[in-house]
Amino acid sequence: MKMLLMTVLLLLPVFAFAQGTHKPVLTLEEAKRMADAAEAKAKQENWNVVIAILDEGGHLILLRKMDGVQLGSIEIAQNKAKTAVYYRRATKVFEDQVNQGNTRPLTMPNVFASEGGVPILKDGIVVGAIGVSGVTSAQDGIVAAAGLGVL
């Protein structure tokens, strides 16, 4: 009896997972569509930017660097996306706090307090983030929003 109970308890997570536990994910195809839309908006505005798209763990799925953009924007775009995915909110939230005199966010790990990083949600779950850098933070935010618009 004890052995049967132990077997059932050990297999319970396997059965639960097999019965349809589904977590949404961000696919490479979706990331490509988002980057295409973001790049199209940047081109429409005549802005050169870097677009970084990360998965839910903060790992790079796609990086797109437009011609003529400053090299520093490569890391900045990734850092904006990382902040958005780690804290599950837009980087503009942190920028606004700092602009209002609250410097505490600057002491937090992996916080980049500049607009242009936005979490990507599916079914209310954060599945990744997009980060944009290359122009002003407000313009970066406009490009990131254009990327999100395709999902």
C-alpha positions in Angstrom: 0.0 0.0 0.0 2.8 2.4 0.9 4.6 1.6 -2.4 1.4 2.3 -4.4 0.9 5.6 -2.7 4.6 6.6 -3.4 4.2 5.7 -7.0 1.0 7.7 -7.4 2.6 10.7 -5.7 5.7 10.5 -7.9 3.7 10.2 -11.1 1.1 12.9 -10.3 3.1 15.8 -11.8 3.6 13.8 -15.0 -0.1 13.1 -15.3 -0.9 16.8 -14.6 1.5 18.0 -17.2 0.3 15.4 -19.8 -3.3 16.5 -19.3 -2.9 19.9 -21.0 -0.8 22.2 -18.9 0.1 24.8 -21.5 2.2 27.8 -21.1 2.2 30.3 -24.0 5.6 31.1 -25.5 6.9 33.7 -28.0 7.9 32.0 -31.2 10.7 33.1 -33.5 8.1 33.8 -36.3 6.2 36.1 -34.0 9.5 37.8 -33.0 10.3 38.3 -36.7 6.9 39.9 -37.3 7.3 42.2 -34.4 10.8 43.2 -35.5 9.5 43.8 -39.1 6.7 46.1 -37.8 9.0 48.0 -35.5 11.6 48.4 -38.2 8.9 49.6 -40.6 7.8 52.3 -38.1 11.4 53.4 -37.6 11.9 53.6 -41.4 8.7 55.6 -41.8 10.0 58.1 -39.2 13.5 58.1 -40.7 15.0 56.7 -37.4 17.8 54.2 -37.1 17.4 51.9 -34.2 18.3 48.5 -32.7 15.4 46.2 -31.9 16.0 43.4 -29.4 13.4 40.7 -28.6 13.9 38.4 -25.6 12.1 35.3 -24.3 10.4 35.0 -20.9 13.8 34.2 -19.3 15.5 37.3 -20.7 17.4 35.4 -23.4 17.9 36.9 -26.9 15.6 35.6 -29.6 16.2 38.2 -32.2 18.4 41.3 -32.6 18.1 43.7 -35.5 20.5 46.6 -36.0 19.5 49.1 -38.6 22.3 50.8 -40.7 23.9 53.8 -39.2 22.7 53.3 -35.6 25.2 53.9 -32.8 26.9 50.8 -31.5 25.9 51.5 -27.9 22.3 51.0 -28.8 22.9 47.3 -29.2 23.4 46.7 -25.5 20.9 49.4 -24.5 18.1 47.8 -26.5 18.8 44.4 -24.9 19.0 46.0 -21.4 15.6 47.7 -21.9 14.0 44.4 -23.0 15.7 42.7 -20.0 14.2 45.2 -17.6 10.8 44.8 -19.1 10.8 41.0 -18.9 12.4 40.8 -15.4 10.0 43.4 -13.9 7.0 42.7 -16.1 6.4 46.3 -16.9 7.5 48.9 -19.4 10.8 50.7 -18.7 8.9 54.0 -19.0 7.5 53.3 -15.5 11.1 53.4 -14.1 12.0 56.5 -16.2 8.9 58.3 -14.9 9.8 57.4 -11.3 13.4 58.7 -11.8 12.1 61.9 -13.5 9.9 62.5 -10.4 12.9 62.4 -8.1 12.7 58.7 -7.0 16.1 57.3 -7.7 15.5 54.0 -5.9 14.9 52.1 -9.2 18.5 52.9 -10.2 19.7 50.8 -7.3 17.7 47.7 -8.4 19.4 45.0 -10.5 18.8 44.9 -14.2 16.8 48.2 -14.2 17.3 50.4 -17.3 15.2 53.5 -16.6 14.5 54.7 -20.1 11.4 54.3 -22.3 11.7 51.7 -25.1 11.4 48.4 -23.3 8.0 46.7 -23.1 6.9 43.2 -21.9 5.2 41.0 -24.5 2.0 39.3 -23.1 0.0 36.3 -24.3 -3.1 35.4 -22.4 -2.0 37.8 -19.6 1.3 36.0 -19.2 4.7 37.6 -19.9 6.3 35.6 -22.7 9.2 38.0 -23.5 10.0 41.7 -24.1 10.9 44.1 -26.9 13.6 46.7 -26.4 14.4 49.6 -28.8 17.3 52.1 -28.7 18.7 54.6 -31.1 16.7 57.7 -30.9 15.1 59.5 -28.0 13.5 57.4 -25.3 10.0 58.5 -26.4 10.7 57.6 -30.0 12.2 54.3 -28.9 8.8 53.7 -27.1 6.9 54.5 -30.3 8.9 51.9 -32.2 8.5 49.3 -29.5 4.7 49.9 -29.5 4.6 49.4 -33.2 6.3 46.0 -32.8 3.8 45.0 -30.1 1.0 45.9 -32.4 1.3 42.8 -34.5 0.5 40.3 -31.7 
